[in-house]
């Protein structure tokens, strides 16, 4: 039975202010950690080139590409660094450019998702409105992702709409990346970035989308406990599927201004005080998410 607790019943204003406090050190550590793992993925594959290191490095790169997208998202909410100007520069150039996401354009788009989540006006509804699906349908979707059909399709759309005035940050990143790898004597490693983006990232993004809204109980509701999901993921799933605490998505929809490094604390507070009692909005890992995404025969 669903409870009728409100946020004000379980969280004080002082606690909310504490959750909203931003930390430049914690934000910088997450940004630096993401780029350090990108550098390590390339370095290990270059120094010890073999199928295992190249595949492992490509998997790590795909997870870090998502991590950059998540940092761009957090900067778009002004919920990463304390300064709005720093959020803009970091989100646009150091996080958004490598994955071809313009921070101003993304912010305008994404705020509509928060305003209309689950409704026909939600710009993201097309990604999740068909769930739950039949097992065969889910298998086909992930097969398209992992064979590159989804990634290549999306890239062709981007290239068709390519505009140097809009896409020069992305183009600049790729010039720097290929020059850096060439100077390291391994221009072949550039292919790892594209393999991650075209063959692995689409499947990761799909799984993340299912966990956030695809497995929701009632997407037509305005209550995030019904139209959104949180996934309690182990560390290895966070590495590849849910970087920067993006898995605490119910909490993010309640507190869009709370920085990602405080979302777990928000979840723990709400859980301990019974806010989620009666609501089946918490998945136990992404295996549970996949089970929720499948329609019963």
N, C-alpha and C positions, 0 to 999 in steps of 0.2 A: 504493500500500500504506500503510495507516494505521500511524503510529508508536505506541509505547507510552510516550512521555515523560509524566511527571507534572509538575505545576506545580513541585514541590520540586526537580525536575531542572533547571529553567531559570530559576527566580526565587528569589533569596535572601530570607531574612526581613527583612533591612535594606531591600531593594528594595521588598518588599511594604509595609513600614511607611511608606516614602516615598510610595508610591502612595496610601496611605490618609490622608495628611495633607490636612486641609481648609484652605481659604483663604477667610476672610470677604470679602476684597477681590475675589477671582475670582467668588465666588458672587454678591456684590452687583452686580458688573459685568454678569453674565448676566441677573439679575433686572431691573436698570435698563435694559439693552439691549432686553429684550423689551418693556417698557412704553414705551420711547422709540419703538420701531418702531410700536407700536399708536397712539401719539399722532401720529406722522408720517403714518401711513396715513389717519387721519381729517383731519389738518390739510391735507394736500395735496389731498385730494378736496374739502374744504370751500372752500379758497381758490381752487382752479382746477377747478371742477366740470365734468366732461365724461365721456363714456362710458369713456375710457381711464383717467383717474385714479380713477374710482369702481371700475372692474373691478380695476385693479392694487391699489388699496387694500384691496379685499375679499379678494384673493388673499393679500396680506400679513397681513391680520387672521386668516385661516384658519391660516396657518403659525404665527402668534403664539399663537393659541388652543391649538394643539398644544404650543407651547413652554411655556405656562402649565401644561398637563397634565403635561409632562415634569418641570418644576420641582417640582410637587406630588409626583410620583413619587419624585424624588430626596430631597425633604424627608421623605417617608414612610420612606425608608431611613436617615434621619439622616445623609445623605451629601452635604449641600450646605453649610450653615454649620457652624461648630464647635459651637455651642450647640444642644442638643436643643429648648430652649424657643423659640429663634429659628426653627429649622426648623419647629416646629409652627405658630407664628403666621404665618410667611411662606407655608408650604405650604397652610395652611387658608384664610387670608384674602386674600393677595395673588396666589396662584396658583390655588388650588382653587375659591374662590368664583365667579370669573368664568365658569368652565366647569362649575360645579355638581358639584364633587367634594369630598366631605368627607374630610379627611385621615385621621382615625381609622378611618372605615369603609373607605377605600381601602387603608390599611395592612393591616388584618386580611384583606381579600380578596387583596391582592397577594402577601403573604407565603406564602399557600397556593400561588400560582402558582410561586414559586421552589422551594417544598418538593416540589411534585408535577409539575414541568414535563414536559410530554409524555405524562403518564400519564392514565388516565381520570379521576383525581381533580383534575386541573389545571382550575381554574375558567375558564381562557381557552381550553381545548381546542376549544370549539365554534366559535371564530372561525377556526380554521386546519385543523381535522381533515380537511376535504374536499380540501385541496390535495395535489398538483397537480390542476388541473381542465382540462376541455376549453376551447379558446379561446372558444367561444360562451358558455360559462358565465361565464368571467372578464369578457367584454364585458357580459353582462347585469348582473353584480354592480356594475361601475363605472357602468353606465347608471342603475341604481337610485340610486346614490350621487349622481351629478351632476344628476339630475333632481329631487332632494329627497325621494324616496320613503323612503330610509333615514333621513335626518335627521328628517323629519316623523314617521315611525313611532316613532323613539326619543323624540322630544319628547312625543308623545302619551302614551307610557308614563310619562314623568316627570311630566307634568301629572296623569295619573290617580292616581299615587302621591304627589302633592304633599302635603307636611306642613310647615306654617309653622315648626314647631320645628326641623326638620332643614334646611329650604331657605332660611331667612332670610338667610344670608350671600349666596347667589346672588341673591335678590330685592333685597337691599340694593345689590349691585353694579349691577344694572340700573336701579334708581332713580337712583343717582349718575350713571351713564353718560348716561341720557336727559336728566337735569337739566343736566349739563355741556354736552352738545351743544345743548340748547335755549338755554342762556345764550350759546353761541357763535353763535347765530342759524341753526343747521342741525339742527333735530330730525330732518330726513329722513335724516341720516347714521346714525341709530340702526339703520336697516334694513340697513346694511352689515354690522353685527355678526351679525345673524340670517341674512343671505344667506351669509356665510362659514361659520357654524355648521351651517346646514341643507343647503347645496348643495355645499360644497367640503370642509369638514373630514372628513365621512365617507369620502370617497375617499382623502384623505391618510392617515387612520387605517388604512383597509384596506391600503393599500400598505405602510405601516409594519409592520403585523401580518404581512403576507406575508413581508417581509424578515426579521423577527425569528424566526418559527417556521413560517410556511406553506411556505417553500421548504427546510425542514430535511431532511436526508438520512434520519434515523431518529428520529422523535419519541418512540419507545418507549424509546430509550436514555437513560441518566442522564448521559451525557457531553455537555456543552454544545457540543462540537465537532460532535456529530451531531444534537442536538435543537434547536439554535439557530443563527442566522445573523448575521454582521456584514456591513455594506454600506459599502464605501469610496466615499463620495459626494462629488462636487465641491461647491464652495461654494454654488452656486445651488440644488442639491437640498437641502442642509442648511438653506437659508433657508426652504424651503416644506415639506419632508418630514421632515427629520431634525435638528431643532434641539437644541442643548445636548448634542451627541454621543450622542444616543439610538441612532444607527446602530451604535455599538460594543456590540452586544448580547451576543455570546458573552462578551466581557470582563466585561460587567455580571453575567452569570450566574455567572461564576467569582468575581467580586469585587464583591458587592452593596454592600459598605461603602466602596468606592472612589468618590470624588466624580466626577461626569461629566467635569469638566475635566481629569482624569487618565487617562481611559479610552484616549485615543489613545496616550499614552505606554505604557500597559500593552500595547496592541495591538502597538506597534512593538517592544517588548522581546520579546514572545512570538514574533512573526513572525521577528525576526532570529535567534532561537535555535532555530528549527525546530519550534516547538511545534505549528504547524498543518500541517506537512508530511504529505501523504497524506490530508488532510481537505479536502473541497471545501465549506467553510463560509463562505468569503469571497466576496461578490458584488461585482462592479465596477460600482457605480452601480445605480440603481433600474430602469433598462432591463434589466439582467441579472437583477434580482429578478423582473421580469415574465416573462422568458423561463423562469426556473426554476419559475414558478407554473403554467405551461401543460403539460398532459399530452401526451406525444407521441401522434399518431394510432395 
